[in-house]
Amino acid sequence: MFSGQNSHAIDEKGRVAVPAKIRDDLQREGHDRVVITNAYSDGSACLDIWKPHEWDILIEKFKTKKRFASQVERFEFFYVGSAHEVQVDKQGRILIPQHLREFANLDREVTFVMLSDKIQVWNTSTFKEVRKSVNEDAKNREFYKDLDL
């Protein structure tokens, strides 16, 4: 389970250090790889990072959907078809593939956002804009209405 935010810099080769909190969790569970794919959150492009076993759970759920439904095929093309399994190197970095960096408009500074079952990677300036918008919405009681927590 994840929570929190960390900012890091991407090097010229597209490598970025995985926050220590995430690395520790991956090591504890015996993972040396993650799955990374393109995503949208609040209408803005970002990347989703999944632990391998969490990705497998997602794929198993996906397999229960109607195989030839247009929306299912389009989602598979977008999300699953763009996914890459990447190794966490000995320095605790991952290499984000070029097409994913371009999709999420990642430049030098990125922000990792740890959610309950996955991590998002954002262009830091985009993240700040989205966070500001969400924070404004959170002031409104309607924001919490359908959460059912």
MODELLER restraints for C-alpha pairs under 7 A, 6 or more apart:
rsr = mdl.restraints
at = mdl.atoms
rsr.add(forms.Gaussian(group=physical.xy_distance, feature=features.Distance(at['CA:1:A'], at['CA:116:A']), mean=5.10, stdev=0.5))
rsr.add(forms.Gaussian(group=physical.xy_distance, feature=features.Distance(at['CA:1:A'], at['CA:117:A']), mean=5.79, stdev=0.5))
rsr.add(forms.Gaussian(group=physical.xy_distance, feature=features.Distance(at['CA:2:A'], at['CA:114:A']), mean=5.01, stdev=0.5))
rsr.add(forms.Gaussian(group=physical.xy_distance, feature=features.Distance(at['CA:2:A'], at['CA:115:A']), mean=5.37, stdev=0.5))
rsr.add(forms.Gaussian(group=physical.xy_distance, feature=features.Distance(at['CA:2:A'], at['CA:116:A']), mean=4.98, stdev=0.5))
rsr.add(forms.Gaussian(group=physical.xy_distance, feature=features.Distance(at['CA:2:A'], at['CA:117:A']), mean=6.54, stdev=0.5))
rsr.add(forms.Gaussian(group=physical.xy_distance, feature=features.Distance(at['CA:3:A'], at['CA:114:A']), mean=4.49, stdev=0.5))
rsr.add(forms.Gaussian(group=physical.xy_distance, feature=features.Distance(at['CA:3:A'], at['CA:115:A']), mean=5.29, stdev=0.5))
rsr.add(forms.Gaussian(group=physical.xy_distance, feature=features.Distance(at['CA:3:A'], at['CA:116:A']), mean=6.35, stdev=0.5))
rsr.add(forms.Gaussian(group=physical.xy_distance, feature=features.Distance(at['CA:4:A'], at['CA:113:A']), mean=6.06, stdev=0.5))
rsr.add(forms.Gaussian(group=physical.xy_distance, feature=features.Distance(at['CA:4:A'], at['CA:114:A']), mean=5.24, stdev=0.5))
rsr.add(forms.Gaussian(group=physical.xy_distance, feature=features.Distance(at['CA:5:A'], at['CA:111:A']), mean=6.80, stdev=0.5))
rsr.add(forms.Gaussian(group=physical.xy_distance, feature=features.Distance(at['CA:5:A'], at['CA:112:A']), mean=5.50, stdev=0.5))
rsr.add(forms.Gaussian(group=physical.xy_distance, feature=features.Distance(at['CA:5:A'], at['CA:113:A']), mean=4.56, stdev=0.5))
rsr.add(forms.Gaussian(group=physical.xy_distance, feature=features.Distance(at['CA:5:A'], at['CA:114:A']), mean=6.05, stdev=0.5))
rsr.add(forms.Gaussian(group=physical.xy_distance, feature=features.Distance(at['CA:6:A'], at['CA:19:A']), mean=6.69, stdev=0.5))
rsr.add(forms.Gaussian(group=physical.xy_distance, feature=features.Distance(at['CA:6:A'], at['CA:111:A']), mean=5.62, stdev=0.5))
rsr.add(forms.Gaussian(group=physical.xy_distance, feature=features.Distance(at['CA:6:A'], at['CA:112:A']), mean=5.14, stdev=0.5))
rsr.add(forms.Gaussian(group=physical.xy_distance, feature=features.Distance(at['CA:6:A'], at['CA:113:A']), mean=6.74, stdev=0.5))
rsr.add(forms.Gaussian(group=physical.xy_distance, feature=features.Distance(at['CA:7:A'], at['CA:109:A']), mean=6.94, stdev=0.5))
rsr.add(forms.Gaussian(group=physical.xy_distance, feature=features.Distance(at['CA:7:A'], at['CA:110:A']), mean=5.65, stdev=0.5))
rsr.add(forms.Gaussian(group=physical.xy_distance, feature=features.Distance(at['CA:7:A'], at['CA:111:A']), mean=4.25, stdev=0.5))
rsr.add(forms.Gaussian(group=physical.xy_distance, feature=features.Distance(at['CA:7:A'], at['CA:112:A']), mean=6.07, stdev=0.5))
rsr.add(forms.Gaussian(group=physical.xy_distance, feature=features.Distance(at['CA:8:A'], at['CA:16:A']), mean=6.84, stdev=0.5))
rsr.add(forms.Gaussian(group=physical.xy_distance, feature=features.Distance(at['CA:8:A'], at['CA:17:A']), mean=6.77, stdev=0.5))
rsr.add(forms.Gaussian(group=physical.xy_distance, feature=features.Distance(at['CA:8:A'], at['CA:109:A']), mean=5.92, stdev=0.5))
rsr.add(forms.Gaussian(group=physical.xy_distance, feature=features.Distance(at['CA:8:A'], at['CA:110:A']), mean=5.53, stdev=0.5))
rsr.add(forms.Gaussian(group=physical.xy_distance, feature=features.Distance(at['CA:8:A'], at['CA:111:A']), mean=6.32, stdev=0.5))
rsr.add(forms.Gaussian(group=physical.xy_distance, feature=features.Distance(at['CA:9:A'], at['CA:16:A']), mean=6.19, stdev=0.5))
rsr.add(forms.Gaussian(group=physical.xy_distance, feature=features.Distance(at['CA:9:A'], at['CA:108:A']), mean=5.23, stdev=0.5))
rsr.add(forms.Gaussian(group=physical.xy_distance, feature=features.Distance(at['CA:9:A'], at['CA:109:A']), mean=4.60, stdev=0.5))
rsr.add(forms.Gaussian(group=physical.xy_distance, feature=features.Distance(at['CA:9:A'], at['CA:110:A']), mean=6.04, stdev=0.5))
rsr.add(forms.Gaussian(group=physical.xy_distance, feature=features.Distance(at['CA:10:A'], at['CA:16:A']), mean=4.62, stdev=0.5))
rsr.add(forms.Gaussian(group=physical.xy_distance, feature=features.Distance(at['CA:10:A'], at['CA:108:A']), mean=5.04, stdev=0.5))
rsr.add(forms.Gaussian(group=physical.xy_distance, feature=features.Distance(at['CA:10:A'], at['CA:109:A']), mean=6.40, stdev=0.5))
rsr.add(forms.Gaussian(group=physical.xy_distance, feature=features.Distance(at['CA:11:A'], at['CA:108:A']), mean=6.99, stdev=0.5))
rsr.add(forms.Gaussian(group=physical.xy_distance, feature=features.Distance(at['CA:14:A'], at['CA:95:A']), mean=5.54, stdev=0.5))
rsr.add(forms.Gaussian(group=physical.xy_distance, feature=features.Distance(at['CA:14:A'], at['CA:96:A']), mean=5.61, stdev=0.5))
rsr.add(forms.Gaussian(group=physical.xy_distance, feature=features.Distance(at['CA:15:A'], at['CA:93:A']), mean=6.05, stdev=0.5))
rsr.add(forms.Gaussian(group=physical.xy_distance, feature=features.Distance(at['CA:15:A'], at['CA:94:A']), mean=5.39, stdev=0.5))
rsr.add(forms.Gaussian(group=physical.xy_distance, feature=features.Distance(at['CA:15:A'], at['CA:95:A']), mean=4.24, stdev=0.5))
rsr.add(forms.Gaussian(group=physical.xy_distance, feature=features.Distance(at['CA:15:A'], at['CA:96:A']), mean=6.14, stdev=0.5))
rsr.add(forms.Gaussian(group=physical.xy_distance, feature=features.Distance(at['CA:16:A'], at['CA:93:A']), mean=5.15, stdev=0.5))
rsr.add(forms.Gaussian(group=physical.xy_distance, feature=features.Distance(at['CA:16:A'], at['CA:94:A']), mean=5.62, stdev=0.5))
rsr.add(forms.Gaussian(group=physical.xy_distance, feature=features.Distance(at['CA:16:A'], at['CA:95:A']), mean=6.59, stdev=0.5))
rsr.add(forms.Gaussian(group=physical.xy_distance, feature=features.Distance(at['CA:17:A'], at['CA:92:A']), mean=5.63, stdev=0.5))
rsr.add(forms.Gaussian(group=physical.xy_distance, feature=features.Distance(at['CA:17:A'], at['CA:93:A']), mean=4.05, stdev=0.5))
rsr.add(forms.Gaussian(group=physical.xy_distance, feature=features.Distance(at['CA:17:A'], at['CA:94:A']), mean=6.48, stdev=0.5))
rsr.add(forms.Gaussian(group=physical.xy_distance, feature=features.Distance(at['CA:18:A'], at['CA:92:A']), mean=5.80, stdev=0.5))
rsr.add(forms.Gaussian(group=physical.xy_distance, feature=features.Distance(at['CA:18:A'], at['CA:93:A']), mean=5.40, stdev=0.5))
rsr.add(forms.Gaussian(group=physical.xy_distance, feature=features.Distance(at['CA:18:A'], at['CA:94:A']), mean=6.77, stdev=0.5))
rsr.add(forms.Gaussian(group=physical.xy_distance, feature=features.Distance(at['CA:23:A'], at['CA:92:A']), mean=6.84, stdev=0.5))
rsr.add(forms.Gaussian(group=physical.xy_distance, feature=features.Distance(at['CA:26:A'], at['CA:32:A']), mean=6.83, stdev=0.5))
rsr.add(forms.Gaussian(group=physical.xy_distance, feature=features.Distance(at['CA:32:A'], at['CA:87:A']), mean=5.84, stdev=0.5))
rsr.add(forms.Gaussian(group=physical.xy_distance, feature=features.Distance(at['CA:32:A'], at['CA:88:A']), mean=5.37, stdev=0.5))
rsr.add(forms.Gaussian(group=physical.xy_distance, feature=features.Distance(at['CA:33:A'], at['CA:85:A']), mean=6.54, stdev=0.5))
rsr.add(forms.Gaussian(group=physical.xy_distance, feature=features.Distance(at['CA:33:A'], at['CA:86:A']), mean=5.43, stdev=0.5))
rsr.add(forms.Gaussian(group=physical.xy_distance, feature=features.Distance(at['CA:33:A'], at['CA:87:A']), mean=4.19, stdev=0.5))
rsr.add(forms.Gaussian(group=physical.xy_distance, feature=features.Distance(at['CA:33:A'], at['CA:88:A']), mean=5.44, stdev=0.5))
rsr.add(forms.Gaussian(group=physical.xy_distance, feature=features.Distance(at['CA:34:A'], at['CA:49:A']), mean=6.49, stdev=0.5))
rsr.add(forms.Gaussian(group=physical.xy_distance, feature=features.Distance(at['CA:34:A'], at['CA:50:A']), mean=5.70, stdev=0.5))
rsr.add(forms.Gaussian(group=physical.xy_distance, feature=features.Distance(at['CA:34:A'], at['CA:51:A']), mean=5.05, stdev=0.5))
rsr.add(forms.Gaussian(group=physical.xy_distance, feature=features.Distance(at['CA:34:A'], at['CA:52:A']), mean=5.70, stdev=0.5))
rsr.add(forms.Gaussian(group=physical.xy_distance, feature=features.Distance(at['CA:34:A'], at['CA:85:A']), mean=5.62, stdev=0.5))
rsr.add(forms.Gaussian(group=physical.xy_distance, feature=features.Distance(at['CA:34:A'], at['CA:86:A']), mean=5.53, stdev=0.5))
rsr.add(forms.Gaussian(group=physical.xy_distance, feature=features.Distance(at['CA:34:A'], at['CA:87:A']), mean=6.50, stdev=0.5))
rsr.add(forms.Gaussian(group=physical.xy_distance, feature=features.Distance(at['CA:35:A'], at['CA:49:A']), mean=5.52, stdev=0.5))
rsr.add(forms.Gaussian(group=physical.xy_distance, feature=features.Distance(at['CA:35:A'], at['CA:50:A']), mean=5.04, stdev=0.5))
rsr.add(forms.Gaussian(group=physical.xy_distance, feature=features.Distance(at['CA:35:A'], at['CA:51:A']), mean=6.38, stdev=0.5))
rsr.add(forms.Gaussian(group=physical.xy_distance, feature=features.Distance(at['CA:35:A'], at['CA:52:A']), mean=6.25, stdev=0.5))
rsr.add(forms.Gaussian(group=physical.xy_distance, feature=features.Distance(at['CA:35:A'], at['CA:83:A']), mean=6.43, stdev=0.5))
rsr.add(forms.Gaussian(group=physical.xy_distance, feature=features.Distance(at['CA:35:A'], at['CA:84:A']), mean=5.50, stdev=0.5))
rsr.add(forms.Gaussian(group=physical.xy_distance, feature=features.Distance(at['CA:35:A'], at['CA:85:A']), mean=4.30, stdev=0.5))
rsr.add(forms.Gaussian(group=physical.xy_distance, feature=features.Distance(at['CA:35:A'], at['CA:86:A']), mean=6.18, stdev=0.5))
rsr.add(forms.Gaussian(group=physical.xy_distance, feature=features.Distance(at['CA:36:A'], at['CA:47:A']), mean=6.71, stdev=0.5))
rsr.add(forms.Gaussian(group=physical.xy_distance, feature=features.Distance(at['CA:36:A'], at['CA:48:A']), mean=5.59, stdev=0.5))
rsr.add(forms.Gaussian(group=physical.xy_distance, feature=features.Distance(at['CA:36:A'], at['CA:49:A']), mean=4.37, stdev=0.5))
rsr.add(forms.Gaussian(group=physical.xy_distance, feature=features.Distance(at['CA:36:A'], at['CA:50:A']), mean=6.36, stdev=0.5))
rsr.add(forms.Gaussian(group=physical.xy_distance, feature=features.Distance(at['CA:36:A'], at['CA:83:A']), mean=5.45, stdev=0.5))
rsr.add(forms.Gaussian(group=physical.xy_distance, feature=features.Distance(at['CA:36:A'], at['CA:84:A']), mean=5.37, stdev=0.5))
rsr.add(forms.Gaussian(group=physical.xy_distance, feature=features.Distance(at['CA:36:A'], at['CA:85:A']), mean=6.37, stdev=0.5))
rsr.add(forms.Gaussian(group=physical.xy_distance, feature=features.Distance(at['CA:37:A'], at['CA:47:A']), mean=5.57, stdev=0.5))
rsr.add(forms.Gaussian(group=physical.xy_distance, feature=features.Distance(at['CA:37:A'], at['CA:48:A']), mean=5.38, stdev=0.5))
rsr.add(forms.Gaussian(group=physical.xy_distance, feature=features.Distance(at['CA:37:A'], at['CA:49:A']), mean=6.63, stdev=0.5))
rsr.add(forms.Gaussian(group=physical.xy_distance, feature=features.Distance(at['CA:37:A'], at['CA:79:A']), mean=6.29, stdev=0.5))
rsr.add(forms.Gaussian(group=physical.xy_distance, feature=features.Distance(at['CA:37:A'], at['CA:82:A']), mean=5.60, stdev=0.5))
rsr.add(forms.Gaussian(group=physical.xy_distance, feature=features.Distance(at['CA:37:A'], at['CA:83:A']), mean=4.21, stdev=0.5))
rsr.add(forms.Gaussian(group=physical.xy_distance, feature=features.Distance(at['CA:37:A'], at['CA:84:A']), mean=6.40, stdev=0.5))
rsr.add(forms.Gaussian(group=physical.xy_distance, feature=features.Distance(at['CA:38:A'], at['CA:46:A']), mean=6.28, stdev=0.5))
rsr.add(forms.Gaussian(group=physical.xy_distance, feature=features.Distance(at['CA:38:A'], at['CA:47:A']), mean=4.60, stdev=0.5))
rsr.add(forms.Gaussian(group=physical.xy_distance, feature=features.Distance(at['CA:38:A'], at['CA:48:A']), mean=6.20, stdev=0.5))
rsr.add(forms.Gaussian(group=physical.xy_distance, feature=features.Distance(at['CA:38:A'], at['CA:79:A']), mean=6.17, stdev=0.5))
rsr.add(forms.Gaussian(group=physical.xy_distance, feature=features.Distance(at['CA:38:A'], at['CA:82:A']), mean=6.52, stdev=0.5))
rsr.add(forms.Gaussian(group=physical.xy_distance, feature=features.Distance(at['CA:38:A'], at['CA:100:A']), mean=6.24, stdev=0.5))
rsr.add(forms.Gaussian(group=physical.xy_distance, feature=features.Distance(at['CA:38:A'], at['CA:103:A']), mean=6.96, stdev=0.5))
rsr.add(forms.Gaussian(group=physical.xy_distance, feature=features.Distance(at['CA:39:A'], at['CA:45:A']), mean=5.90, stdev=0.5))
rsr.add(forms.Gaussian(group=physical.xy_distance, feature=features.Distance(at['CA:39:A'], at['CA:46:A']), mean=5.35, stdev=0.5))
rsr.add(forms.Gaussian(group=physical.xy_distance, feature=features.Distance(at['CA:39:A'], at['CA:47:A']), mean=5.18, stdev=0.5))
rsr.add(forms.Gaussian(group=physical.xy_distance, feature=features.Distance(at['CA:39:A'], at['CA:48:A']), mean=6.06, stdev=0.5))
rsr.add(forms.Gaussian(group=physical.xy_distance, feature=features.Distance(at['CA:39:A'], at['CA:79:A']), mean=6.88, stdev=0.5))
rsr.add(forms.Gaussian(group=physical.xy_distance, feature=features.Distance(at['CA:40:A'], at['CA:46:A']), mean=5.70, stdev=0.5))
rsr.add(forms.Gaussian(group=physical.xy_distance, feature=features.Distance(at['CA:45:A'], at['CA:103:A']), mean=6.86, stdev=0.5))
rsr.add(forms.Gaussian(group=physical.xy_distance, feature=features.Distance(at['CA:45:A'], at['CA:104:A']), mean=4.93, stdev=0.5))
rsr.add(forms.Gaussian(group=physical.xy_distance, feature=features.Distance(at['CA:46:A'], at['CA:104:A']), mean=4.70, stdev=0.5))
rsr.add(forms.Gaussian(group=physical.xy_distance, feature=features.Distance(at['CA:46:A'], at['CA:120:A']), mean=6.63, stdev=0.5))
rsr.add(forms.Gaussian(group=physical.xy_distance, feature=features.Distance(at['CA:46:A'], at['CA:121:A']), mean=5.79, stdev=0.5))
rsr.add(forms.Gaussian(group=physical.xy_distance, feature=features.Distance(at['CA:46:A'], at['CA:122:A']), mean=5.01, stdev=0.5))
rsr.add(forms.Gaussian(group=physical.xy_distance, feature=features.Distance(at['CA:47:A'], at['CA:104:A']), mean=6.44, stdev=0.5))
rsr.add(forms.Gaussian(group=physical.xy_distance, feature=features.Distance(at['CA:47:A'], at['CA:120:A']), mean=5.39, stdev=0.5))
rsr.add(forms.Gaussian(group=physical.xy_distance, feature=features.Distance(at['CA:47:A'], at['CA:121:A']), mean=5.03, stdev=0.5))
rsr.add(forms.Gaussian(group=physical.xy_distance, feature=features.Distance(at['CA:47:A'], at['CA:122:A']), mean=6.69, stdev=0.5))
rsr.add(forms.Gaussian(group=physical.xy_distance, feature=features.Distance(at['CA:48:A'], at['CA:118:A']), mean=6.71, stdev=0.5))
rsr.add(forms.Gaussian(group=physical.xy_distance, feature=features.Distance(at['CA:48:A'], at['CA:119:A']), mean=5.73, stdev=0.5))
rsr.add(forms.Gaussian(group=physical.xy_distance, feature=features.Distance(at['CA:48:A'], at['CA:120:A']), mean=4.58, stdev=0.5))
rsr.add(forms.Gaussian(group=physical.xy_distance, feature=features.Distance(at['CA:48:A'], at['CA:121:A']), mean=6.49, stdev=0.5))
rsr.add(forms.Gaussian(group=physical.xy_distance, feature=features.Distance(at['CA:49:A'], at['CA:118:A']), mean=5.76, stdev=0.5))
rsr.add(forms.Gaussian(group=physical.xy_distance, feature=features.Distance(at['CA:49:A'], at['CA:119:A']), mean=4.96, stdev=0.5))
rsr.add(forms.Gaussian(group=physical.xy_distance, feature=features.Distance(at['CA:49:A'], at['CA:120:A']), mean=6.04, stdev=0.5))
rsr.add(forms.Gaussian(group=physical.xy_distance, feature=features.Distance(at['CA:50:A'], at['CA:118:A']), mean=5.08, stdev=0.5))
rsr.add(forms.Gaussian(group=physical.xy_distance, feature=features.Distance(at['CA:50:A'], at['CA:119:A']), mean=6.61, stdev=0.5))
rsr.add(forms.Gaussian(group=physical.xy_distance, feature=features.Distance(at['CA:66:A'], at['CA:72:A']), mean=6.95, stdev=0.5))
rsr.add(forms.Gaussian(group=physical.xy_distance, feature=features.Distance(at['CA:86:A'], at['CA:94:A']), mean=6.50, stdev=0.5))
rsr.add(forms.Gaussian(group=physical.xy_distance, feature=features.Distance(at['CA:86:A'], at['CA:95:A']), mean=6.80, stdev=0.5))
rsr.add(forms.Gaussian(group=physical.xy_distance, feature=features.Distance(at['CA:87:A'], at['CA:94:A']), mean=6.16, stdev=0.5))
rsr.add(forms.Gaussian(group=physical.xy_distance, feature=features.Distance(at['CA:88:A'], at['CA:94:A']), mean=5.01, stdev=0.5))
rsr.add(forms.Gaussian(group=physical.xy_distance, feature=features.Distance(at['CA:104:A'], at['CA:122:A']), mean=6.86, stdev=0.5))
rsr.add(forms.Gaussian(group=physical.xy_distance, feature=features.Distance(at['CA:104:A'], at['CA:123:A']), mean=6.78, stdev=0.5))
rsr.add(forms.Gaussian(group=physical.xy_distance, feature=features.Distance(at['CA:105:A'], at['CA:123:A']), mean=6.23, stdev=0.5))
rsr.add(forms.Gaussian(group=physical.xy_distance, feature=features.Distance(at['CA:106:A'], at['CA:122:A']), mean=6.89, stdev=0.5))
rsr.add(forms.Gaussian(group=physical.xy_distance, feature=features.Distance(at['CA:106:A'], at['CA:123:A']), mean=4.80, stdev=0.5))
rsr.add(forms.Gaussian(group=physical.xy_distance, feature=features.Distance(at['CA:107:A'], at['CA:123:A']), mean=6.54, stdev=0.5))
rsr.add(forms.Gaussian(group=physical.xy_distance, feature=features.Distance(at['CA:109:A'], at['CA:123:A']), mean=6.55, stdev=0.5))
rsr.add(forms.Gaussian(group=physical.xy_distance, feature=features.Distance(at['CA:109:A'], at['CA:124:A']), mean=5.77, stdev=0.5))
rsr.add(forms.Gaussian(group=physical.xy_distance, feature=features.Distance(at['CA:110:A'], at['CA:121:A']), mean=6.54, stdev=0.5))
rsr.add(forms.Gaussian(group=physical.xy_distance, feature=features.Distance(at['CA:110:A'], at['CA:122:A']), mean=5.45, stdev=0.5))
rsr.add(forms.Gaussian(group=physical.xy_distance, feature=features.Distance(at['CA:110:A'], at['CA:123:A']), mean=4.79, stdev=0.5))
rsr.add(forms.Gaussian(group=physical.xy_distance, feature=features.Distance(at['CA:110:A'], at['CA:124:A']), mean=4.75, stdev=0.5))
rsr.add(forms.Gaussian(group=physical.xy_distance, feature=features.Distance(at['CA:111:A'], at['CA:121:A']), mean=5.64, stdev=0.5))
rsr.add(forms.Gaussian(group=physical.xy_distance, feature=features.Distance(at['CA:111:A'], at['CA:122:A']), mean=5.14, stdev=0.5))
rsr.add(forms.Gaussian(group=physical.xy_distance, feature=features.Distance(at['CA:111:A'], at['CA:123:A']), mean=6.43, stdev=0.5))
rsr.add(forms.Gaussian(group=physical.xy_distance, feature=features.Distance(at['CA:111:A'], at['CA:124:A']), mean=5.21, stdev=0.5))
rsr.add(forms.Gaussian(group=physical.xy_distance, feature=features.Distance(at['CA:112:A'], at['CA:119:A']), mean=6.62, stdev=0.5))
rsr.add(forms.Gaussian(group=physical.xy_distance, feature=features.Distance(at['CA:112:A'], at['CA:120:A']), mean=5.67, stdev=0.5))
rsr.add(forms.Gaussian(group=physical.xy_distance, feature=features.Distance(at['CA:112:A'], at['CA:121:A']), mean=4.63, stdev=0.5))
rsr.add(forms.Gaussian(group=physical.xy_distance, feature=features.Distance(at['CA:112:A'], at['CA:122:A']), mean=6.50, stdev=0.5))
rsr.add(forms.Gaussian(group=physical.xy_distance, feature=features.Distance(at['CA:113:A'], at['CA:119:A']), mean=5.62, stdev=0.5))
rsr.add(forms.Gaussian(group=physical.xy_distance, feature=features.Distance(at['CA:113:A'], at['CA:120:A']), mean=5.05, stdev=0.5))
rsr.add(forms.Gaussian(group=physical.xy_distance, feature=features.Distance(at['CA:113:A'], at['CA:121:A']), mean=6.36, stdev=0.5))
rsr.add(forms.Gaussian(group=physical.xy_distance, feature=features.Distance(at['CA:114:A'], at['CA:120:A']), mean=6.46, stdev=0.5))
rsr.add(forms.Gaussian(group=physical.xy_distance, feature=features.Distance(at['CA:137:A'], at['CA:143:A']), mean=6.19, stdev=0.5))
